[in-house]
Amino acid sequence: MDLITQFKNYIKQHDLFTQKDKLLLALSGGLDSVVLCELCHRCDFDVEVLHMNFQLREAESERDAAFVEKLAQQYTWPFHLKKTQAAAESERLRKGIQETARLLRYDWFEACRVDIATASGKRTWVLTAHHLDDNIETSVMHFFRGTGIAGLRGMLPVQGNVVRPLLFASRQQLQQFAKEQQLTWVEDSSNLLETYARNYVRHSLLTTAERIYPDLQNRLAGNLARFAETEALYKQAIAWHRKQLVEQKGNEMHLPVLKLKKTIPLQSVLYELLQPYGFQATQLPDVMSLLDAETGRFVASATHRILRNRAWLVVSPTDTIDAVTILIDGPGLYTFPGGELQLTEREYRKEEGLETDATTAILDARKISFPLLLRKWKTADYFYPLGMRKKKKIARFLIDQKKSKIDKEKIWVLEAQHRICWVVGHRIDDRFRVLPATSKVLGLKWKPA
């Protein structure tokens, strides 16, 4: 079967796009993108061309841009060029060149897609020329980095608004087609540098493996297909576990410790639940240790924190303005949905007195051990109001304070080692009051939102 027929069949099999759609070809000028151009031309699709010049290879980058523009002109397709300083952006974002280039590229592709779709009124897709060899390399790289099942199955034909209609074809097939059609393309010299992980996998790792397994490509292509089907079953199982385990409270995910301990397979379920919050597979042992840890222990990613809070693991944003449970790990200023809380630790002298207003509390620092928890009050909560020797449920305390239902919803409490030390803005707990023997105090100042 010739490549054009395979191309048409693949598009139909995966319902990628139709003759009525607008296709934006993301072209580098290399072999695979030139073949994609010719195939789309032969199929008479409505095409526009996108090319991003990262200005990383000086004259060669300019050569590539000029080549792609000329190619678009040959097919009489509109051409869109974006120049950017990828190296400078890499420093600014503190990311590697390859990752930065990918982010810049796809952000621009999507911006173009939205603009062109709006102007044309057509369903619009971004097409990349990734092929079977690329997909195998991606799967192998994910395997060595550490990944879930989604990483092993590689790239999909459609992800969001990006379509990859050449995933069925090997590089050898593309080369044969280009030779038959007398197509010309440009070579990216950086593709030969093994300092890039993908190039090492391509030129060294897979080439060496092929000496042992001559049919390696067919074997790995079969793996990709099986992993894709395995992922479908895997997702069904994860969805079931998610339904059993997750309690979503605002921006927080609450996981019951007892149920987690009985979950099989625990590591895979935890990985899938936590991966969207920036946690890595290498952090799983630390996360699992929280199941037997005391309240206040936590594990953090770049954006979130998993906190052991009594019978729960609470996953919340590290940006406390979005969290419902705030970890207070020492003196300082903490911003939360209820406002700002300033904690200061200082020496205490009896002569200074303890005059406070509703937004201020002074506690005996000897009775406080960090971390503290700042959270919304719960129905079962109780404390010992200042001056009282008997405990009182916070629900009854708020009724006595004649708080409306709306007012009650705004109440926060500060908890120290499972004991509430302050109903924020109302009353401290008598167990934490300043005594004649107190030498150091923890000052709390609340600024309401």
C-alpha positions, 0 to 999 in steps of 0.5 A: 500500500502506498504512503498516500493511501496509508495517510488517508486511511490513518486519518479516517481510522482515527477521525482526525480531520476532514476536507472542511477543516483548516490545517496549520502545518507546523514545519521545520523544513526537515524530511518529515515536515516536507513529506507532510506538506506533499501528502496534504497537497495531494489530498487537497486539504485547506492548509496554512504553514507555521514556522518558528525561528528560535535563532539558536543556530544563527545562519542555519536558523535563517536558512530553515525559515527561508526554506519553509517560506519558499515551500509554502509559496510553492504550494500557494499556502499562507505562511506565518513566521515567528522569531524568538530568542529561545536562549534568553527565554530559557534563562528567564524561565530557568528551563532547558533549551529543548523544554523552553522551545517546546513551550514557546512553540506550542503556545504560539501554535495555539495562539495562531490556531485560535486567531485563524479559526476565528477569522475563517469560521472553520474547525482548525487543527495544528498538524505536526510531522511526528512519525513512528520513529519519533514515537518510539524514541519518546516512549523509550525516553519516558521509560528511562525517566520514570513514567506512568502508562501514559508515557509508555504509550507515547504520543497520541494521534490527537491531543487537544488541538494538535494532530499527528497524522504521520505516527503510522509511518517510519522514517524509512517510509518517509525517506523512500516517499521523498526520494520517489517524489524528488522532494528536497529538505534541509538538515538540522545539524543539532540533530547529530549532537548527542548532548540532547537526550533524544539524539542519544536515544536515536543514534546510540541506544536504539541503534545498538539495540537493533544489533541484538533485535533486528526487528526492534522497530516492529517490536516497539511499535507493537508495544505502543499499540498494546500500551495504548489499549492497556492505558484504556483499561488502566484509566477505568481502574484509576477512575474507580479508585478516584471515586472511592478515595477522593473528597474534593474540598475547594482547591484541596484533595482529601484522601482517607489514610485508612482507605489508602492503606487498603488500596491495591496497587497503592503506588500506582493509584497514588502516582496517578492521583498526585501526578497532576499536582506536580509530584514525581514518581521518585517522591512516592516513598516519602508520600507513602511514609505519611500514611504512618506519620503524625499530623503536620508532616508533609511532602511538597512539589513545586506547586502543592503540599501533601499534609498529614492531618489526622486521618487524612492526607490533604493535597493543597496549593502551596500558595496559601491564598487558595488553600483550605488547610494552611500549614504554619511552620513558624513565625511569619506572615501567612495569607489565606482566604480569610485574610492575613495572619502574622505570627511573632515570637518574643520575650514576655514581661508581666508589666506589658499586660495582655490587652488585646482586641478581637484580631489579636491573641497572645499565647504561651509559647511553651505550649506551642510546637510547630507546625500549626494548622490554620483551617475552617472549623468543623462541626465536631470541633471543641475548645476550652474558651478562655476563663472556662475549665470545661470544654465547649463545642465551637458550634455552641460557642458560635450560637452563643455569640449570635453568629449568623449562618454566613458568619459561621462559614467564615470562621477559622481556627488555629490548631496545635497538636490536635488542640484548638488554641484560637478561634480566630477573631473570637477567643483563645483556648484557656489551655494556652493562656499566658501564666505568671511563669510564662517567659515567651509568648506567641503573638497572633495578629489577624487582618481580615480579608 
